[in-house]
Amino acid sequence: MIQERDERHFLLLTKLKLPQPHDQTVPRPRLHARLNAGLNHRATFVTAPAGYGKTTLVSDWARQLDRPVGWLSLDDKDNDLIRFWNYFMKAIEQAIGSLSDSVRTSNAMLSPGQYEPFMVALLNELNGLKEPVILILDDWHVIHNTDIQASVSYFIEYLPSRVHLCFSSRSIHGFLKSRWISRDWIHEIHTQQLSFNLQETVNFFQIVEKRGLQREQIEQIHIQTEGWVTGLRLISLSIHDEEWKGAYKHVQSNPERVELYLFEEVFESLDEPTRRFLLNVSILQRMSGQLCKVVAGEQGAQLLAELEKRNMFLIPLDEDREWYRFHHSFSEFLLKRQRRLDPAKTNVLFQSAAAWCETQGLLEEAIDYYLAGTCYSEAIRLLEQMRSLMIRREFSTMKVWLSAIPEELLMQYPYLYFSYIFSLLWSQELELSERYLQLAEKHYAASSASWSPEENDRYLGYLYYVRNFKATQYDMDMIKGLEYIRLSLQHSPTGTDLIFASPHMPLSPSIYRSYNGKRGQHLPRGLSDTFFLSMIEFMKPMGLQDSVVVCYGELLYERNELEQAEDYLKLGLHGTSQAHYQPEKVYVPASLFLARISTSRQDISQAEKWLEEAYRRAIEDGAKAAPILLDVEMARLRMESGDLSAAVEWRDHYKVSSDDPVSVYQLFVYIFLVRVLMETGKSQEAWALSERLLQIAVKGHRPMDALEIQVLQAMMLQVLDKPQQALLKLEEALIFAKPDDYIRVFVDKGYLVAQLLGEYVQHRQKGNIRDKNAPSLAYVRRILSAFGGTAESSAQGKATLEKLLTPREYAIFRYMEEGMDNPAIVESLGIGMGTLKAHINRIYSKLQAKNRVEAITRGQEFQG
């Protein structure tokens, strides 16, 4: 078997194995030494035109290393971000063993332009390696996908010291960065070094070709080929008499022209059956004896075996030598010749290969061959059967397939046409997607008069839903989105069968926060309710409404409409719309917000039950990304209940640091880290991290996360004794929060925010703050009332010390008041010294004190 069934993909295992060694090769110790020298750098680039022995060199070197190697042979189909990294992950695993569950889960975050979450998880995993490892990417030049190039660049930028990358490529133009060279990250081996020297040329003819040529002949060949390895091989195959010498002298020393000439010399020297066989199988990406029989006749398997014996540029792909491919240059030569000689027969060959692959279940290859043979109807038939493949995140591959089908033909299959537009949107090709949408509208205007009512509704249902998707996800125009969803629902009351859900999006602790939005350009409250209710109705006939139900429940929670929020969250939690497909994307956020509702009612026990039940389900379901999110929420809950040690343990267990690279999908985790840093007295570190997170949130269009960060910054400024800046930061947050009536983002931060809000009211009443865009005081007082007290009492600071401090902090304060030193307090409470110091720092922050004396004095003022 050369394929492995992955959770989402078929993996060709031969792409992950070092190429089989040739029986005889020329020793190249000087180049092995150069490759070894490259291990002192981050990456080595072995770069030369085709036929210079790059793959042979690197694979021979890899076999001699005393450290693990991960190998990946690339081809054109790897220009798919998801496919590429799935293969690369497997190559890494073959070198170091299985990657962690968190890395595998973060792999689900991959989508065009959104690779950082996965890269961060993978890099953090590799950073923990105890032993060095080498990862080799062969034929890197075939990769032109900009997202892959960008993600690999990111990988190099943060590459752990124990990992070395090696690229074998015909060209690295446009990829290699000058700063990598200036920082001495890169080691390069070019054509000049790869060319055979005279001694290696002598060894080639003696060891590999076993030809008794005179020294003068070899010197002449070396001069003419300039050490080009494939040129040497081709000349050896062409030698029948002395005639080749004179002909070869007239060919310019240009590898491409020499290669073409010599391939023709070799090809023409073969007998007619072999030439005919080579042309017939030239259309194959890879070949086996059985497949060769299909496209080249009954003698196909036998001829394939004979070619291998003659070493006719045939590369085995597996240890059993069942599958092969031609050397890329030879394959390109043969296919060009076949297309030129008989284009019609070439298409027939493609179709024969496609039909055989279909019967063998090799559906992706079947589609490739059908499309290459312009057999579009058969390709479309298979595509319409392969919806499950598309659902498994292969939207990039689908885009390539559908782009090969003529527009006028694709337009006749609305499901595929509009799915193609979705694939363009997922790839963020907005201009092209808009062009296709406009073509769809013109097609409707020109053709719909002859359609049945059912065809008309189906087409418009597709069109308006895709328009809604583009409006809400990219144009961020929720008002237009609402209009489009109403129209789609009008024409498709039972929903749509397009692949519109985003199965590649990561697990999020908040569905509502994961939606993009423009800061300061909110959807009016009445329209937002209408939008969500319309979306729920749209999704319900398809049985996909639960995530939208939970999303709406979260919005109601943020408005502090807790009873209604609880109803929607429980409705989504108990739904079955995602029972068989990533149900954790519903029950994790639903449980998390239900826990927050219980916390707001002081029912800590019930809050913990919600989180524990979600944790249990996640473990049973194998939802590997869920534990860290639920652990964050549990640590936050216990921290706010006075147990700071849980948060510290969480930080140490997951090894999160303020210096980590952070993506937009990790804001929930790192915003909590800001809280932990604040509570453990690391205010400067917390501030620096919060500034970085705020930029990520704003750039990533996460207005709710940006809002929460600003509230935390207001708290930090107050603790740092910068009251005026704290009030201005708080007002900035209030301005962004007011249009949507957000309440809980302030209330959930505790008493310090209530105190700030009270002071803000006082300053507004005194006329000290006169921003014309300032939020109404009625809105501010509504937030204050949600804290459980009146605005006035909060403004006047009439809170008891017991309310300000947690029970554990209050006990520690009492011991401090009695004059007990730290060791005595540790012994009395049975806690660690580190935990005690963290609690004391938190007491200082809340009382705005710099030392124990100030803290006791201010605490007594609260009680007085």
C-alpha positions in Angstrom: 0.0 0.0 0.0 1.3 3.5 -0.8 -1.6 5.4 0.6 -2.7 6.0 4.1 -6.2 7.0 5.1 -5.8 10.1 7.3 -8.7 11.7 9.3 -9.4 14.0 6.3 -7.1 13.0 3.5 -5.4 10.3 1.5 -1.7 10.6 2.0 0.7 9.2 -0.6 3.3 7.6 1.7 5.9 7.5 -1.1 6.1 11.3 -1.0 7.3 11.0 2.6 10.1 8.5 2.0 13.6 9.0 0.9 14.0 8.1 -2.8 15.3 4.6 -3.3 19.1 4.7 -3.8 20.6 3.8 -7.1 22.7 0.7 -7.3 25.8 2.8 -8.1 26.3 6.4 -7.4 29.3 8.8 -7.5 30.6 9.6 -4.1 30.4 13.3 -3.4 32.1 13.9 0.0 32.9 17.5 -0.8 29.2 18.3 -1.1 28.2 16.3 1.9 30.7 18.4 3.8 29.0 21.5 2.5 25.6 20.2 3.6 27.0 19.4 7.0 28.3 22.9 7.3 24.8 24.1 6.6 23.5 22.5 9.8 24.9 25.5 11.7 22.3 27.7 9.9 18.5 27.6 10.0 18.1 26.4 6.4 20.0 25.1 3.5 19.0 25.8 -0.1 20.3 23.4 -2.8 19.5 25.3 -6.0 20.2 24.4 -9.6 18.4 23.8 -12.9 16.9 20.3 -13.7 19.3 17.4 -14.0 22.1 18.5 -11.6 21.4 15.6 -9.2 19.9 17.7 -6.3 17.5 15.0 -5.1 20.2 12.2 -5.4 22.7 14.4 -3.5 20.3 15.4 -0.6 18.8 11.9 -0.2 22.3 10.2 -0.1 23.4 12.8 2.4 20.3 12.2 4.5 20.9 8.5 4.7 24.3 9.1 6.2 23.2 11.4 9.0 23.1 10.4 12.6 19.9 12.3 13.3 16.2 11.9 12.3 15.1 13.2 8.9 11.7 14.1 7.7 11.4 14.0 3.9 8.7 15.4 1.6 8.7 15.2 -2.2 6.5 18.0 -3.6 4.4 18.1 -6.8 2.1 20.6 -8.4 -1.0 19.4 -6.4 0.7 20.4 -3.2 -0.2 24.0 -4.0 -3.0 23.7 -1.4 -2.3 25.2 2.0 -4.1 22.4 3.9 -2.7 19.6 1.8 0.8 20.9 2.0 0.9 21.2 5.8 -0.8 17.8 6.2 2.0 16.2 4.3 4.6 18.3 6.1 3.2 17.4 9.5 3.4 13.7 8.5 7.0 14.2 7.4 7.8 15.7 10.8 6.0 12.8 12.6 8.0 10.2 10.6 11.1 11.9 11.9 10.2 12.6 15.6 7.1 10.6 16.3 3.5 11.7 16.8 2.8 15.4 17.3 0.7 16.5 20.2 -3.1 16.7 20.2 -2.9 20.5 20.4 -0.9 20.6 17.1 -3.3 18.3 15.4 -6.2 20.3 16.5 -4.7 23.6 15.5 -4.2 22.1 12.0 -8.0 22.5 11.7 -7.4 26.3 11.8 -5.7 26.4 8.4 -7.3 28.5 5.7 -5.9 31.0 3.2 -4.3 33.9 5.0 -5.0 32.3 8.4 -2.1 30.0 9.1 -0.6 31.6 12.2 -2.5 29.7 14.8 -1.3 26.4 13.4 2.3 27.7 12.9 2.4 28.9 16.5 1.3 25.5 17.9 3.7 23.6 15.6 6.6 25.9 16.4 6.0 25.7 20.1 5.9 21.9 19.9 9.2 21.7 17.9 10.7 24.2 20.4 10.5 21.4 23.0 12.6 18.9 21.0 15.5 17.4 22.9 17.4 16.2 19.8 18.1 17.9 16.5 16.0 17.0 13.4 16.3 17.8 9.7 13.3 18.4 7.5 13.8 18.2 3.7 11.5 19.7 1.1 12.4 18.3 -2.3 11.3 20.1 -5.5 10.3 23.3 -3.7 10.2 25.1 -7.0 6.8 23.6 -7.8 5.2 25.6 -4.9 3.8 28.9 -6.1 0.9 29.3 -3.7 1.5 32.5 -1.8 -0.1 31.3 1.4 2.3 28.3 1.5 5.3 30.5 0.8 4.2 32.9 3.5 3.6 30.2 6.1 6.9 28.6 5.4 8.6 32.0 5.6 6.9 32.4 9.0 8.2 28.9 9.9 11.8 30.0 9.1 11.4 33.3 11.0 10.6 31.5 14.3 12.4 28.1 13.6 13.6 26.4 16.8 17.3 25.9 17.1 17.1 22.1 17.0 15.3 22.1 13.6 17.1 22.5 10.3 15.3 22.9 7.0 16.7 21.8 3.7 15.2 22.9 0.3 16.0 21.3 -3.0 14.8 23.5 -5.8 15.3 24.7 -9.3 14.8 28.2 -8.2 14.2 30.2 -5.0 13.5 33.6 -6.8 11.0 35.6 -4.8 11.1 33.4 -1.7 14.5 33.9 -0.2 14.7 37.1 1.9 17.7 39.3 2.0 17.5 39.7 5.8 17.8 35.9 6.2 21.1 36.1 4.4 22.3 39.2 6.3 21.5 37.4 9.6 23.4 34.3 8.5 20.4 32.1 8.7 20.8 30.6 5.2 23.4 28.3 3.7 23.3 28.0 -0.1 24.7 25.4 -2.6 24.4 26.5 -6.2 24.9 25.1 -9.7 28.6 25.7 -9.7 29.1 23.5 -6.6 26.7 20.8 -7.8 28.4 20.4 -11.2 30.6 17.3 -11.5 34.3 18.1 -11.4 36.6 16.1 -13.7 37.3 13.4 -11.1 33.6 12.9 -10.4 33.0 12.7 -14.2 35.6 10.0 -14.5 34.0 8.2 -11.5 30.6 8.5 -13.2 31.7 6.7 -16.4 33.7 4.1 -14.4 31.3 3.4 -11.5 27.9 4.2 -12.8 28.0 3.7 -16.6 30.8 1.2 -16.6 32.1 2.5 -19.9 35.7 2.2 -20.9 36.2 5.7 -22.3 39.6 7.2 -22.8 40.6 10.0 -20.4 40.7 12.5 -23.3 37.1 11.6 -24.2 35.9 12.1 -20.7 37.7 15.4 -20.5 36.0 16.5 -23.7 32.6 15.4 -22.4 33.2 17.2 -19.1 34.1 20.4 -20.9 31.1 20.2 -23.1 28.6 19.4 -20.4 30.2 21.7 -17.8 29.6 19.0 -15.2 25.8 18.8 -15.9 24.9 15.3 -14.5 21.9 14.6 -16.7 23.9 15.7 -19.7 26.5 13.0 -18.8 23.8 10.4 -18.5 22.2 11.4 -21.8 25.5 11.3 -23.6 26.2 7.9 -22.2 22.8 6.6 -23.4 23.5 8.2 -26.8 26.9 6.7 -27.4 26.6 4.1 -30.2 29.4 5.3 -32.4 31.6 8.4 -32.8 28.9 10.4 -34.6 27.4 11.9 -31.4 30.6 13.9 -30.8 30.4 16.1 -33.8 26.6 16.7 -33.4 27.0 17.6 -29.7 29.7 20.1 -30.3 27.2 22.3 -32.3 24.8 22.6 -29.4 25.2 25.6 -27.2 26.2 25.1 -23.6 22.7 25.8 -22.3 21.1 23.0 -20.1 17.6 23.3 -21.6 18.8 23.2 -25.2 21.3 20.4 -24.5 18.7 18.5 -22.5 16.2 18.7 -25.4 18.8 17.7 -27.9 20.0 14.7 -25.9 16.5 13.5 -24.9 15.8 13.5 -28.7 19.0 11.5 -29.3 18.0 9.0 -26.6 14.4 8.8 -27.7 15.2 8.3 -31.4 17.7 5.6 -30.6 15.0 3.4 -29.1 13.0 0.8 -31.0 9.5 1.7 -32.2 7.5 -0.3 -29.5 9.4 1.4 -26.7 9.0 4.9 -28.2 5.3 4.3 -28.6 5.0 3.0 -25.0 6.8 6.0 -23.6 4.5 8.4 -25.4 1.4 6.5 -24.3 2.4 6.6 -20.6 3.7 10.2 -20.8 0.3 11.4 -19.5 0.6 9.5 -16.2 1.4 11.3 -12.9 2.6 7.9 -11.6 2.4 4.5 -13.1 2.0 0.9 -12.2 2.0 -2.2 -14.4 -1.8 -2.4 -14.3 -2.2 1.2 -15.2 0.3 0.9 -18.0 -1.7 -1.9 -19.5 -4.7 0.3 -19.6 -3.1 3.2 -21.5 -0.3 1.3 -23.4 -1.7 -2.2 -24.1 -1.1 -5.7 -22.8 2.7 -5.4 -23.0 2.6 -2.3 -20.7 3.7 -4.0 -17.5 6.5 -5.9 -19.3 7.8 -2.7 -21.0 7.7 -0.8 -17.7 9.9 -3.5 -16.1 12.3 -3.4 -19.0 12.6 0.4 -18.7 13.5 0.0 -15.0 16.3 -2.4 -15.9 17.7 0.0 -18.4 17.5 2.9 -15.9 15.5 5.0 -18.4 14.9 8.0 -16.0 12.4 5.9 -14.1 12.1 6.6 -10.3 10.5 4.0 -8.0 8.0 5.4 -5.6 7.8 2.5 -3.1 10.0 -0.3 -1.7 8.0 -3.0 -3.5 8.7 -1.2 -6.8 5.0 -1.3 -7.8 4.7 2.4 -8.6 7.0 4.6 -10.5 7.3 8.1 -12.1 9.6 9.5 -14.7 12.3 12.0 -14.0 10.4 15.4 -14.2 12.5 16.7 -17.2 12.0 13.4 -19.1 8.3 13.4 -18.3 7.9 17.0 -19.6 9.8 16.1 -22.7 7.6 13.1 -23.5 4.3 14.8 -22.8 5.1 17.8 -24.9 6.1 15.4 -27.7 2.9 13.4 -27.4 0.6 16.5 -27.3 2.4 17.8 -30.4 2.2 14.5 -32.4 -1.4 13.6 -31.6 -3.6 15.9 -29.4 -6.7 13.8 -29.9 -5.1 10.6 -28.8 -3.6 12.4 -25.8 -7.1 13.2 -24.6 -8.1 9.6 -25.1 -5.2 8.5 -23.0 -6.1 10.8 -20.3 -9.7 9.5 -20.3 -8.5 5.9 -20.2 -6.3 6.6 -17.2 -9.2 8.5 -15.5 -11.6 5.7 -16.0 -9.2 3.1 -14.5 -8.4 5.4 -11.5 -12.1 5.8 -10.9 -12.6 2.0 -10.7 -9.7 1.8 -8.2 -11.2 4.5 -6.0 -8.4 7.0 -6.8 -11.0 9.7 -7.4 -8.7 12.8 -7.1 -6.4 11.4 -9.8 -9.5 10.4 -11.9 -10.7 14.1 -11.8 -7.2 15.3 -12.7 -7.1 13.0 -15.7 -10.7 13.8 -16.8 -10.0 17.5 -16.7 -6.6 17.2 -18.5 -8.4 15.2 -21.2 -11.1 17.8 -21.5 -13.7 15.3 -20.5 -15.5 17.8 -18.4 -18.9 16.1 -18.1 -17.2 13.1 -16.4 -15.3 15.3 -14.1 -18.5 17.2 -13.2 -20.2 13.9 -12.5 -17.5 12.9 -10.1 -17.4 16.3 -8.5 -21.1 16.2 -7.8 -20.6 12.8 -6.1 -17.7 14.1 -4.0 -19.4 16.6 -1.7 -18.0 14.8 1.3 -14.5 15.5 0.1 -15.3 19.2 -0.3 -16.7 19.2 3.2 -13.4 17.8 4.5 -11.8 21.2 3.8 -10.6 20.5 0.3 -12.0 23.8 -0.9 -8.6 24.9 -2.4 -8.3 21.7 -4.4 -12.0 22.1 -5.5 -11.1 25.6 -6.6 -8.4 24.3 -8.9 -10.6 21.6 -10.4 -13.6 24.0 -11.0 -11.4 26.7 -12.5 -10.4 24.2 -15.2 -14.0 23.8 -16.4 -15.1 26.4 -19.0 -17.4 29.1 -17.5 -20.3 28.5 -19.8 -20.3 24.8 -18.9 -19.9 25.4 -15.2 -22.7 27.8 -15.2 -25.1 25.0 -16.2 -24.4 23.4 -12.8 -25.4 26.1 -10.3 -24.4 23.9 -7.3 -20.8 23.7 -8.6 -20.7 27.3 -9.9 -21.7 28.9 -6.6 -19.5 26.4 -4.7 -16.6 27.6 -6.9 -17.4 31.2 -5.9 -17.3 30.1 -2.2 -13.9 28.6 -2.8 -12.7 31.9 -4.2 -14.1 33.7 -1.2 -12.4 31.3 1.2 -9.2 32.0 -0.7 -9.9 35.7 -0.3 -10.0 36.3 -4.1 -12.6 38.9 -3.7 -12.3 40.6 -7.1 -12.6 37.3 -9.0 -15.5 36.2 -6.8 -17.3 39.5 -7.5 -16.7 39.0 -11.2 -18.3 35.6 -11.1 -21.2 36.9 -9.0 -21.9 39.5 -11.6 -21.7 36.9 -14.4 -24.2 34.9 -12.5 -26.6 37.9 -12.3 -26.2 38.5 -16.1 -26.8 34.8 -16.7 -30.0 34.9 -14.7 -31.2 38.0 -16.5 -30.6 36.4 -19.9 -31.7 32.8 -19.2 -34.2 32.6 -16.4 -37.3 33.3 -18.5 -37.2 29.7 -19.7 -36.6 28.2 -16.3 -39.1 26.4 -14.1 -40.1 28.0 -10.8 -38.1 25.4 -9.0 -34.9 26.2 -11.0 -35.5 29.9 -10.6 -35.8 29.7 -6.8 -32.8 27.3 -6.4 -30.6 29.6 -8.5 -31.6 32.8 -6.6 -31.3 31.0 -3.3 -27.7 30.2 -4.1 -27.0 33.7 -5.5 -28.4 35.6 -2.5 -26.8 33.3 0.1 -23.3 33.8 -1.5 -24.0 37.5 -1.6 -24.9 37.4 2.1 -21.7 35.5 2.9 -19.5 38.1 1.0 -21.4 41.0 2.6 -21.0 39.8 6.2 -17.6 38.1 6.1 -15.7 40.4 3.8 -17.6 43.6 3.2 -18.7 43.5 6.9 -22.0 45.1 5.9 -24.5 43.4 8.2 -27.4 45.4 6.9 -26.8 44.2 3.3 -26.2 40.7 4.7 -29.6 40.8 6.4 -31.3 41.8 3.1 -29.6 39.0 1.2 -30.4 36.4 3.8 -34.1 37.4 3.7 -34.1 37.1 -0.1 -32.3 33.7 0.1 -34.8 32.4 2.6 -37.6 33.7 0.4 -36.4 31.6 -2.5 -35.0 28.7 -0.5 -37.2 28.2 2.5 -35.6 24.8 3.1 -32.1 26.2 3.0 -29.2 25.7 0.6 -27.1 22.6 -0.2 -24.0 24.7 -0.9 -20.8 24.1 1.1 -21.2 27.3 3.0 -20.2 26.3 6.5 -16.6 26.8 7.4 -15.4 23.4 8.5 -11.8 24.6 8.7 -12.4 27.3 11.2 -10.9 26.7 14.7 -12.7 25.8 17.8 -13.6 29.0 19.5 -14.7 29.7 23.1 -17.1 32.3 21.7 -18.9 32.0 18.4 -20.1 35.6 18.6 -16.6 36.9 19.1 -15.2 34.8 16.2 -17.3 36.8 13.7 -15.5 39.6 12.0 -16.8 43.2 12.4 -15.8 46.8 11.9 -15.0 48.7 15.1 -17.3 51.6 15.6 -19.7 50.5 12.8 -22.1 48.4 14.7 -25.3 46.8 13.5 -28.1 48.7 15.3 -29.6 46.6 18.1 -33.0 46.0 16.4 -31.4 44.9 13.2 -29.0 42.6 14.9 -31.8 40.8 16.6 -33.6 40.5 13.3 -30.5 39.3 11.6 -29.9 36.5 14.1 -33.5 35.4 14.2 -33.5 35.3 10.4 -30.3 33.3 10.3 -31.7 30.8 12.8 -34.8 30.3 10.6 -32.6 29.9 7.5 -30.5 27.2 9.1 -33.3 25.3 10.8 -34.5 23.4 7.7 -31.0 22.2 7.1 -30.6 21.2 10.8 -27.6 23.6 11.2 -29.1 26.2 13.5 -27.4 25.3 16.8 -24.3 27.4 16.3 -26.3 30.4 15.4 -28.6 29.9 18.4 -25.6 29.8 20.7 -24.1 32.8 19.0 -27.3 34.8 19.6 -27.3 33.6 23.2 -23.8 35.0 23.7 -24.9 38.4 22.3 -27.8 38.4 24.8 -25.4 37.6 27.6 -23.1 40.5 26.6 -26.2 42.7 26.9 -26.8 41.3 30.4 -30.2 39.8 29.3 -29.3 36.7 31.3 -32.6 34.8 31.4 -33.1 35.1 27.6 -29.4 34.3 27.0 -29.7 31.2 29.2 -32.7 30.0 27.2 -30.9 30.3 23.8 -27.6 28.8 25.2 -29.5 25.7 26.6 -31.4 25.4 23.4 -28.2 25.3 21.3 -26.5 23.0 23.9 -29.2 20.4 23.7 -29.6 20.6 19.9 -28.5 17.9 17.6 -27.6 19.8 14.4 -23.8 19.1 14.9 -24.2 15.8 16.6 -22.0 14.1 14.1 -19.7 16.9 12.9 -17.5 18.8 15.4 -20.2 19.2 18.1 -17.7 20.8 20.4 -18.0 24.0 18.4 -21.5 24.3 19.9 -21.3 22.8 23.4 -17.9 24.4 24.4 -19.0 28.0 24.0 -22.5 27.2 25.2 -21.2 25.6 28.4 -18.7 28.4 28.9 -21.3 31.2 28.8 -23.8 29.2 30.9 -21.0 28.9 33.5 -20.7 32.7 33.4 -24.4 33.1 33.9 -24.2 30.9 37.0 -21.2 32.9 38.2 -23.2 36.1 37.9 -25.7 34.5 40.2 -23.0 33.6 42.7 -23.7 29.9 42.0 -20.0 28.8 41.6 -20.8 25.2 42.1 -23.1 25.1 39.1 -20.7 27.1 37.0 -18.0 24.5 37.6 -20.5 21.7 36.7 -21.1 23.3 33.3 -17.4 23.4 32.6 -16.7 19.9 33.9 -19.5 18.4 31.8 -18.1 20.1 28.7 -14.6 18.9 29.6 -16.0 15.3 29.9 -17.7 15.5 26.5 -14.6 16.9 24.9 -12.5 14.0 26.1 -15.0 11.5 24.9 -15.3 13.2 21.5 -11.6 13.6 21.1 -12.0 17.3 20.8 -8.3 18.0 21.4 -8.5 21.9 21.3 -11.2 22.1 24.0 -9.3 21.4 27.2 -7.1 24.5 27.1 -10.1 26.7 26.5 -12.1 25.1 29.3 -9.0 25.2 31.6 -8.7 28.9 30.9 -12.3 29.5 32.0 -12.0 27.2 35.1 -8.8 29.0 36.1 -10.5 32.4 35.6 -13.5 31.3 37.7 -11.3 30.1 40.5 -9.1 33.2 40.3 -12.1 35.4 40.7 -13.2 33.2 43.7 -9.9 33.9 45.4 -7.8 30.9 44.2 -5.0 32.5 42.2 -2.9 29.3 42.2 -5.2 27.7 39.6 -4.3 30.5 37.1 -0.6 30.2 37.9 -0.8 26.4 37.5 -2.6 26.9 34.1 0.1 29.2 32.9 2.9 26.9 33.9 1.1 23.8 32.5 0.5 25.2 29.1 3.8 27.1 29.1 2.3 30.3 27.7 4.4 33.4 27.8 4.0 37.1 27.0 6.8 36.6 24.4 4.9 34.0 22.4 3.9 34.8 18.8 0.1 35.2 19.0 -2.6 34.9 16.3 -6.1 36.3 16.2 -7.4 32.8 17.1 -5.5 32.8 20.4 -6.8 36.0 21.8 -9.0 34.3 24.4 -6.0 32.4 25.9 -3.6 35.4 25.9 -6.2 37.9 27.1 -6.5 35.6 30.1 -2.7 35.6 30.4 -2.9 39.4 30.7 -5.2 39.0 33.7 -2.8 36.5 35.3 0.1 38.8 34.8 -1.9 41.7 36.3 -2.9 39.6 39.3 0.6 38.4 40.0 2.0 41.9 40.0 3.7 41.9 36.6 2.0 45.1 35.4 4.6 46.2 32.9 4.7 42.8 31.2 0.9 42.7 31.2 0.7 46.1 29.6 3.2 45.3 26.8 1.2 42.1 26.0 -2.1 43.9 26.0 -0.8 46.5 23.5 0.3 43.7 21.2 -3.0 41.9 21.6 -5.0 45.1 20.9 -3.3 45.5 17.6 -4.0 41.9 16.7 -7.6 42.3 17.6 -8.2 45.5 15.7 -6.3 44.2 12.6 -8.2 40.9 12.8 -11.5 42.6 13.0 -12.4 41.3 16.5 -14.2 44.2 18.1 -15.3 42.4 21.2 -11.8 41.2 22.0 -10.4 44.7 21.4 -13.1 46.1 23.7 -12.2 43.6 26.5 -8.5 44.5 26.2 -9.3 48.2 26.5 -11.2 47.5 29.7 -8.2 45.6 31.1 -5.9 48.5 30.1 -8.1 50.9 32.0 -7.8 48.7 35.1 -4.0 48.5 34.7 -3.7 52.3 34.4 -5.6 52.7 37.6 -3.4 50.2 39.4 -0.3 52.0 38.0 -1.6 55.2 39.6 -2.6 56.9 36.4 -6.2 57.8 37.1 -6.7 60.3 34.4 -5.4 58.0 31.7 -7.5 55.2 33.2 -10.7 57.2 32.8 -9.9 58.2 29.2 -9.2 54.5 28.3 -12.4 53.5 30.0 -14.4 56.1 28.1 -12.9 54.9 24.8 -14.2 51.4 25.7 -17.6 52.8 26.6 -17.9 54.6 23.3 -17.3 51.3 21.4 -19.6 49.3 23.6 -22.6 51.7 23.7 -24.1 51.0 20.2 -24.5 47.3 21.0 -25.4 47.9 24.7 -22.6 45.7 25.9 -22.7 45.3 29.7 -21.0 42.1 30.8 -17.6 43.0 29.3 -17.4 45.6 32.1 -19.2 43.8 34.9 -17.2 40.6 34.6 -14.0 42.4 35.4 -15.1 43.0 39.0 -15.1 45.8 41.6 -12.2 47.8 40.2 -14.1 48.6 37.0 -17.2 49.5 39.1 -15.0 52.0 41.0 -13.7 53.4 37.8 -17.2 53.8 36.4 -18.3 55.6 39.5 -15.4 58.0 39.2 -16.2 58.5 35.6 -19.8 59.5 36.4 -18.5 61.9 39.0 -16.1 63.6 36.6 -18.8 63.8 33.9 -21.2 65.4 36.4 -18.5 67.9 37.4 -17.8 68.8 33.7 -14.2 67.5 33.9 -14.8 65.2 30.8 -16.5 66.9 27.9 -16.1 64.6 24.9 -19.0 65.3 22.5 -19.0 61.6 21.6 -19.1 60.5 25.2 -21.7 57.8 26.0 -24.8 58.7 27.9 -24.6 58.6 31.7 -27.8 56.5 31.6 -25.9 53.8 29.8 -23.0 54.0 32.3 -25.4 53.8 35.2 -27.0 50.7 33.7 -23.6 49.0 33.7 -23.1 50.1 37.3 -26.5 48.7 38.3 -25.5 45.3 36.9 -22.8 45.1 39.6 -25.5 44.6 42.2 -25.4 48.1 43.7 -26.5 51.6 42.8 -24.5 54.0 40.7 -24.2 56.4 43.6 -22.9 53.9 46.1 -20.2 52.8 43.6 -19.3 56.3 42.8 -18.8 57.2 46.4 -16.7 54.1 47.1 -18.9 52.8 49.9 -17.8 49.2 49.4 -16.7 47.1 52.3 -13.2 45.5 52.3 -14.9 42.1 52.2 -16.5 43.0 48.9 -13.3 44.3 47.4 -11.2 41.3 48.4 -11.8 37.6 47.9 -12.3 35.5 51.0 -8.7 34.2 50.8 -7.3 37.7 50.2 -9.4 39.1 53.1 -8.0 36.4 55.5 -4.4 37.2 54.4 -5.1 40.9 55.0 -6.3 40.1 58.5 -3.1 38.2 59.2 -1.1 41.1 57.8 -3.0 43.5 60.0 -2.1 41.3 63.1 1.6 41.6 62.2 2.2 38.1 61.0 5.1 37.6 58.7 4.9 35.7 55.4 6.2 32.3 56.7 3.7 32.4 59.5 0.9 33.1 57.1 2.0 30.3 54.9 2.0 27.9 57.8 -1.4 29.1 59.0 -3.2 28.8 55.6 -1.3 25.8 54.3 -0.4 27.4 51.0 2.9 27.9 49.2 5.1 31.0 49.5 4.7 31.8 45.8 0.9 31.6 46.1 1.0 33.9 49.1 3.1 36.5 47.3 0.7 36.4 44.4 -2.3 37.1 46.7 -0.4 39.9 48.4 0.4 41.5 45.1 -3.2 41.3 44.2 -4.2 43.0 47.5 -1.7 45.8 46.8 -3.2 46.2 43.3 -6.8 46.5 44.6 -5.9 48.9 47.4 -3.5 50.8 45.1 -0.7 50.3 47.7 3.0 49.9 47.2 3.9 48.1 50.4 2.3 46.3 53.4 2.0 49.5 55.5 0.1 51.4 52.8 -2.1 48.3 52.2 -3.1 48.1 55.9 -3.7 51.8 56.1 -6.0 51.9 53.0 -7.7 48.7 54.0 -8.6 50.2 57.4 -9.9 53.3 55.6 -12.4 51.1 53.7 -13.6 49.7 57.0 -13.8 53.1 58.6 
